[in-house]
Amino acid sequence: MPLSPIPLASLEKVGIGLRRPEDVVVGRDGRVWASDQASACAEIRADGTLRRVGKAGGAPNGINMDARGRIVIANFGLGTAPTGPLQRLDPATGTVDILCGAIDGKPLVASNYPIVDRAGNVWCSHSTSDRAASEAGLADGFVYRVRPDGGAAVMASGFTFANGLALDADESYLYVCQTMGRNVVRLPIRADGSLGPQEPYGPVLGEPAFRGATPAERARFGATDGCGFDAEGNLWVTLVLANKVVAITPKYQVVTLIHDPAGELMSWPTNVSWGGGDMRDLYVGTIRRDYVLRARSPVPGLPLVHQR
C-alpha cells in the first residue's frame, strides 16, 4: 500500500474529557485505552464516553499491554510527583501495582514509554533526572528492562532525553526516540538479551526548537517523541513541537504523514498506535488537548504482543 499523507480534516476527536492523553493502546478485544492523569487509564467507549479506571498518581505517560491484557504504565513523575515508576494496571479491578520503582537503589523519576517483547520483558525509557539540564544537552537518559520475574536493570544509557520506544517485527533491534537529539537511534538486541551499541536510524529530523517561533519555523523543529512501526516496516515518528507525524521508510526516506501547522487540532502529538480488525485505525496522543485523534491509516500497524 502507498504511504500517503492523511488529510488533517479526516482526523476525529475521540475520548473528549481526557487529562494529559499522552498515549493510546488498543487491546486484542478491540477496547481502546488512553493514559489519563485524572485516573490511571481511561477506556474510550464506542459511544465516545470515558470509563476511568485506577489511580496512578503523578503523570501516566506512555502505555502498553502485556500478553494477558494488563496495561503497563510509564509514569513521568518529574515535576508532578516525587517519583516516576513503571506501573501495571489491571483493567478489570483498577488495581495499580508498581513493577519497578528503583534500580540499584536509585528511584526512577521520569519513566516515559514501555514496550513488551515476546518473552514478556518490559523495556522502558527513562528520560532524565534533570529536565533543565537535559534540555541543555545532558545525555542522562537510559533504557531499563524488567523481566517477568521482576528483575530490573539499566540496559543502555547516554540518551538525550530518551522518549518513545519500538521493536521491529523480529525483535532484532530496539528503537529509541531522542527528543533533544531530534532523531531515532536503534540498538541491536543480542542473543543473550543485552543491547549492542546505538546507531542512528535515519536522519536528524529537524532543527533545534526556540521560543517565539512562527508556525513556519515550528514546522522545522525536529524534537522526536513517540514512534511505532507499521506492517510494511515504516517507522512512524511524532515530531511533538512541529505538530507533525512523519515516517522513516526502510530506505531512510522521511515522509510527512500528518501536519497541523497551527496546532489547533493536533497540538503536541506524542505517540501513534494502531488497532481495529484490519489494524488500520490510527490513534495519535495529543498531550496538550483533552482528547486523542483517530484516523484511517494508509497501511496497517504492526501488531504488538498483546494484539497477536
DARA-V743433 format. One record per residue. N is the residue number from 0. RES is the residue in three letters. PHI is phi in whole degrees, -180 to 180 (none if undefined). OMEGA is omega in whole degrees, -180 to 180 (NA if undefined). Layout:
{{N | RES | PHI | OMEGA} {N | RES | PHI | OMEGA}}
//
This chain:
{{0 | MET | none | 179} {1 | PRO | -70 | 179} {2 | LEU | -89 | -173} {3 | SER | -98 | 179} {4 | PRO | -60 | 178} {5 | ILE | -101 | -180} {6 | PRO | -60 | -180} {7 | LEU | -58 | -178} {8 | ALA | -67 | -179} {9 | SER | -88 | 179} {10 | LEU | -77 | -177} {11 | GLU | -115 | 174} {12 | LYS | -74 | 174} {13 | VAL | -135 | 179} {14 | GLY | 71 | -178} {15 | ILE | -60 | -177} {16 | GLY | 113 | 177} {17 | LEU | -65 | 177} {18 | ARG | -117 | 179} {19 | ARG | 56 | -175} {20 | PRO | -82 | -178} {21 | GLU | -66 | -168} {22 | ASP | -152 | 179} {23 | VAL | -133 | 170} {24 | VAL | -135 | -179} {25 | VAL | -114 | -177} {26 | GLY | -77 | 177} {27 | ARG | -61 | 180} {28 | ASP | -83 | 178} {29 | GLY | 89 | 180} {30 | ARG | -72 | -174} {31 | VAL | -110 | -179} {32 | TRP | -124 | 176} {33 | ALA | -127 | 172} {34 | SER | -66 | -171} {35 | ASP | -150 | -177} {36 | GLN | -69 | 178} {37 | ALA | -81 | 179} {38 | SER | -145 | 167} {39 | ALA | -126 | 172} {40 | CYS | -140 | 177} {41 | ALA | -124 | 174} {42 | GLU | -80 | 175} {43 | ILE | -94 | -177} {44 | ARG | -73 | -178} {45 | ALA | -61 | 180} {46 | ASP | -85 | 177} {47 | GLY | 93 | 180} {48 | THR | -79 | -178} {49 | LEU | -109 | 169} {50 | ARG | -124 | -177} {51 | ARG | -80 | -175} {52 | VAL | -134 | 173} {53 | GLY | 77 | 177} {54 | LYS | -141 | -175} {55 | ALA | -97 | -172} {56 | GLY | 71 | 178} {57 | GLY | 59 | -178} {58 | ALA | -138 | 174} {59 | PRO | -55 | -170} {60 | ASN | -117 | 176} {61 | GLY | -68 | 179} {62 | ILE | -134 | 174} {63 | ASN | -155 | 180} {64 | MET | -128 | 169} {65 | ASP | -92 | -175} {66 | ALA | -66 | 179} {67 | ARG | -92 | 177} {68 | GLY | 85 | 175} {69 | ARG | -83 | -175} {70 | ILE | -94 | 178} {71 | VAL | -95 | -173} {72 | ILE | -121 | 169} {73 | ALA | -90 | -177} {74 | ASN | -98 | 180} {75 | PHE | -89 | -173} {76 | GLY | -71 | -172} {77 | LEU | -51 | -180} {78 | GLY | 90 | -179} {79 | THR | -126 | -176} {80 | ALA | -157 | -179} {81 | PRO | -64 | -178} {82 | THR | -132 | 179} {83 | GLY | -136 | -173} {84 | PRO | -83 | 168} {85 | LEU | -93 | -175} {86 | GLN | -121 | 176} {87 | ARG | -138 | -179} {88 | LEU | -106 | 169} {89 | ASP | -89 | -175} {90 | PRO | -67 | 180} {91 | ALA | -79 | -175} {92 | THR | -112 | -175} {93 | GLY | 83 | 180} {94 | THR | -69 | 177} {95 | VAL | -115 | 178} {96 | ASP | -109 | 174} {97 | ILE | -94 | 175} {98 | LEU | -80 | 180} {99 | CYS | -156 | 179} {100 | GLY | -113 | -179} {101 | ALA | -158 | 175} {102 | ILE | -130 | -178} {103 | ASP | 54 | 177} {104 | GLY | 81 | -180} {105 | LYS | -101 | -178} {106 | PRO | -63 | 172} {107 | LEU | -79 | -178} {108 | VAL | -123 | -174} {109 | ALA | -148 | 173} {110 | SER | -65 | -170} {111 | ASN | -117 | -175} {112 | TYR | -150 | 178} {113 | PRO | -109 | 170} {114 | ILE | -143 | -175} {115 | VAL | -107 | 178} {116 | ASP | -97 | -175} {117 | ARG | -63 | -179} {118 | ALA | -82 | -180} {119 | GLY | 91 | 174} {120 | ASN | -71 | 173} {121 | VAL | -106 | 174} {122 | TRP | -96 | -178} {123 | CYS | -142 | 175} {124 | SER | -86 | 174} {125 | HIS | -127 | -165} {126 | SER | -68 | -174} {127 | THR | -172 | 170} {128 | SER | -107 | -178} {129 | ASP | -149 | -172} {130 | ARG | -62 | -178} {131 | ALA | -62 | 179} {132 | ALA | -67 | 178} {133 | SER | -64 | 179} {134 | GLU | -66 | 177} {135 | ALA | -90 | 175} {136 | GLY | 117 | 179} {137 | LEU | -64 | -178} {138 | ALA | -99 | -179} {139 | ASP | -108 | 177} {140 | GLY | -73 | 179} {141 | PHE | -147 | 175} {142 | VAL | -119 | 176} {143 | TYR | -119 | -179} {144 | ARG | -130 | 175} {145 | VAL | -114 | -179} {146 | ARG | -77 | 177} {147 | PRO | -58 | 179} {148 | ASP | -84 | 177} {149 | GLY | 95 | 178} {150 | GLY | -66 | -176} {151 | ALA | -129 | 179} {152 | ALA | -157 | 171} {153 | VAL | -74 | -176} {154 | MET | -104 | 179} {155 | ALA | -159 | -178} {156 | SER | -144 | 179} {157 | GLY | 88 | -180} {158 | PHE | -94 | 176} {159 | THR | -89 | -176} {160 | PHE | 61 | 178} {161 | ALA | -64 | -174} {162 | ASN | -129 | -176} {163 | GLY | -64 | 179} {164 | LEU | -125 | 173} {165 | ALA | -150 | 171} {166 | LEU | -118 | 176} {167 | ASP | -78 | -169} {168 | ALA | -59 | -179} {169 | ASP | -101 | 177} {170 | GLU | 55 | 177} {171 | SER | -89 | 179} {172 | TYR | -137 | 168} {173 | LEU | -105 | -178} {174 | TYR | -107 | -175} {175 | VAL | -130 | 171} {176 | CYS | -80 | 173} {177 | GLN | -104 | -174} {178 | THR | -61 | -178} {179 | MET | -77 | 174} {180 | GLY | -80 | 177} {181 | ARG | 60 | -177} {182 | ASN | -152 | 172} {183 | VAL | -121 | 173} {184 | VAL | -119 | 176} {185 | ARG | -130 | -179} {186 | LEU | -130 | 179} {187 | PRO | -68 | 175} {188 | ILE | -95 | -176} {189 | ARG | -75 | -178} {190 | ALA | -60 | 180} {191 | ASP | -87 | 178} {192 | GLY | 91 | 177} {193 | SER | -77 | -180} {194 | LEU | -106 | 174} {195 | GLY | -84 | -178} {196 | PRO | -67 | -180} {197 | GLN | -77 | 175} {198 | GLU | -142 | 179} {199 | PRO | -63 | 174} {200 | TYR | -115 | -175} {201 | GLY | 80 | -175} {202 | PRO | -83 | 165} {203 | VAL | -62 | -166} {204 | LEU | -96 | 177} {205 | GLY | 163 | -174} {206 | GLU | -97 | 174} {207 | PRO | -64 | 179} {208 | ALA | -81 | 173} {209 | PHE | -150 | -178} {210 | ARG | -73 | 175} {211 | GLY | 76 | -177} {212 | ALA | -72 | 172} {213 | THR | -78 | 176} {214 | PRO | -55 | 179} {215 | ALA | -66 | 178} {216 | GLU | -72 | 178} {217 | ARG | -61 | -178} {218 | ALA | -61 | -180} {219 | ARG | -98 | 180} {220 | PHE | -69 | -173} {221 | GLY | -112 | -178} {222 | ALA | -60 | -180} {223 | THR | -90 | -180} {224 | ASP | -124 | -178} {225 | GLY | -110 | 179} {226 | CYS | -153 | 177} {227 | GLY | -168 | -178} {228 | PHE | -90 | 165} {229 | ASP | -91 | -174} {230 | ALA | -71 | -180} {231 | GLU | -101 | 175} {232 | GLY | 88 | 174} {233 | ASN | -83 | 178} {234 | LEU | -97 | 178} {235 | TRP | -81 | -176} {236 | VAL | -134 | 174} {237 | THR | -90 | 174} {238 | LEU | -103 | -163} {239 | VAL | -62 | -176} {240 | LEU | -82 | 178} {241 | ALA | -90 | -175} {242 | ASN | 55 | -178} {243 | LYS | -132 | 164} {244 | VAL | -122 | 179} {245 | VAL | -122 | 173} {246 | ALA | -131 | 171} {247 | ILE | -98 | -178} {248 | THR | -77 | 177} {249 | PRO | -58 | 176} {250 | LYS | -96 | 176} {251 | TYR | 70 | 171} {252 | GLN | -80 | -180} {253 | VAL | -110 | -178} {254 | VAL | -118 | 175} {255 | THR | -81 | -176} {256 | LEU | -105 | 178} {257 | ILE | -140 | 176} {258 | HIS | -148 | 175} {259 | ASP | -120 | -173} {260 | PRO | -55 | -178} {261 | ALA | -83 | -178} {262 | GLY | 66 | -178} {263 | GLU | -80 | 179} {264 | LEU | -96 | -180} {265 | MET | -104 | -177} {266 | SER | -107 | -177} {267 | TRP | 58 | 176} {268 | PRO | -68 | -171} {269 | THR | -114 | -179} {270 | ASN | -154 | 174} {271 | VAL | -122 | 179} {272 | SER | -145 | 179} {273 | TRP | -124 | 175} {274 | GLY | -164 | -178} {275 | GLY | 88 | -177} {276 | GLY | -60 | 179} {277 | ASP | -104 | 180} {278 | MET | 57 | 179} {279 | ARG | -115 | 171} {280 | ASP | -83 | -178} {281 | LEU | -98 | 176} {282 | TYR | -120 | 179} {283 | VAL | -124 | 174} {284 | GLY | -71 | -178} {285 | THR | -133 | -167} {286 | ILE | -65 | -179} {287 | ARG | -94 | 179} {288 | ARG | -119 | 179} {289 | ASP | -102 | 179} {290 | TYR | -154 | 167} {291 | VAL | -114 | -176} {292 | LEU | -113 | 178} {293 | ARG | -128 | 177} {294 | ALA | -152 | 174} {295 | ARG | -90 | -179} {296 | SER | -84 | 178} {297 | PRO | -67 | 177} {298 | VAL | -135 | 178} {299 | PRO | -67 | 172} {300 | GLY | -78 | 174} {301 | LEU | -76 | 180} {302 | PRO | -60 | 176} {303 | LEU | -87 | -174} {304 | VAL | -53 | -176} {305 | HIS | -77 | -179} {306 | GLN | -105 | -176} {307 | ARG | -90 | NA}}
//
